[in-house]
């Protein structure tokens, strides 16, 4: 009975991951189909593959919903095989019957459709059964031992020990992190957004940067099959713009957050470690930047340096590091007073050695959590700079979409499909980074209190 | 006491001078001759020379720098490029300044009261249903950038509340002038309601989260347990024992929050065409009116710097530990 429970939990997990993965592949294929660059035979193949994927999706969801799941891998594979092939067959039949009414189709199309569908359906059944039975069990313990041996031989004893320690620590943090619901929620959103950003240009049915030439200005269209999120005034697809925007937000957020934390860490460590005159000067500068309202500052800098993506990144990084410097300095001060630093110095360690080998590793967890929080702020800033008309006009981003919508007064005219997607993207991404950063802070720096 | 004050005033002066130098330098870094901005369609060399002389651009850099530091104190912010014929910036500031001060002032007050109320109640009921609901709503609202809140408000009011004014600080001036005083006030209030609401939502959410965590820190300390053991009732513990200690970090937060609210007003004024400082700054960017932009930036920074200065002074009175 206990085994049954365990198996089911694992099955649920793997099945959810498989569903997400398959849904993405299906989206990519749908995007490829929508581009209209395929000939009729290829269209048949892709449609076949698509139907196989959809069938697998339905099967998996069915498996998840079903209360009593089969316990042995053998019965599981049987179940998946029958349902999947059955659903694929039905879908293929539907496509084959409706195809002639959609367009004039040759028999090649149908032949390819059926071949592609069935081959992929069977391949997927095998793959998913394998995944459900779990890869680790399939590979077994001997495989893990062998990998460990390999690592040991290439790195040597000390480094292997260190690597093992890092792995155990990360596992511990992760085990604690997993128990926080809010943090996991943010984590899932981040993963979905990252995947959308990476595969975005593949799924998108068109490149939003290329303007439609020769088209007359048309009214924005509400969502339809062709344009899942509707179109804007220039007949450009909103869904494609949304996908391109995800990448921009993550890119700008990541880089700006990194710049901000790098400056903050450098100044904080120098001020905290060397103290005295360094501390006094650097903290005056930090206070100055802390008090400067970052928003007007950003606007002025962006207005002066011009409209380009790197300027935006740089400006956000420059105007937000002061808080990091304060936090880093405080914890550097605390670590500097510890005994092991004194001992290290007595053994003849130089300043650089102490900073790089002792202080930096100790404040690293702090840096991780604040940089995640900084990314959340950076995404906020980027979206507003774009919305304000200070972003790069050639880069598609969510703020840029909102700016154009605002210019065309889409709010007054209630073109909700034009406004909701970018807004929701911004909100979700900011929230996800905020939740992740907060949870990481809680897990990794339990005793440090942030002011 | 006196030593502390003197040190703070000294730092304040240094900060202000640093801001002015920054303001001076950053606009000197601009490529091109700033005089040319006055003449978008070009001008004869004599005219340019005349205006360079009149505005002091032909002086040595050091003199210009010294003048840049002294000028704001005597009310000289230079000359605006957009407002013809060549108005000194000081003359056009007043109506804009009043509107922004109104938004920021009222916004800060509302933020403080509502934020402290929500934060206090949820810290007191930590882990209960009220706390969980309040905290998750706060996190969600905190994640919505102010300008998106404004956008949502506009969508809602434009489509479901017909006739509600969505832009400007008053009705069109011809109509506004014919109203009697009471209607004028009502009109102003109606126009200010949406911007104010959009402005405070996010800062209330952020502030209440800070109040909550600050109060929870206090509530988990031993002396609260002692107070409970003495048999004091809950509200007394909260009001007399916990809140005063929780206020300390809040004072500094409120001061920094002024900067945040100011940033928010820029977004709000832009979206609602509420003609305050932020809107003026946006217009200045559009027209490349850098003297004007410089002034707006200077005023906003000074406001935040002074808010922080006042917070320092307040902290001195609230926190006896500083006096030692």
Interface residues (C-beta under 8 A of the other chain):
Chain A: X182 X284 X287 X288 X290 X291 X292 X293 X294 X295 X296 X297 X299 X300 X301 X303 X304 X376 X380 X383 X384 X387 X388 X389 X390 X402 X406 X411 X412 X414 X416 X419 X423 X426 X427 X428 X430 X431 X434 X435 X449 X451
Chain B: X11 X14 X15 X18 X19 X26 X27 X29 X30 X139 X140 X142 X143 X144 X145 X147 X148 X151 X152 X154 X155 X158 X159 X166 X217 X249 X256 X259 X260 X262 X263 X264 X266 X267 X270 X271 X281 X282 X285 X293 X296 X297 X300 X301 X304 X305 X308
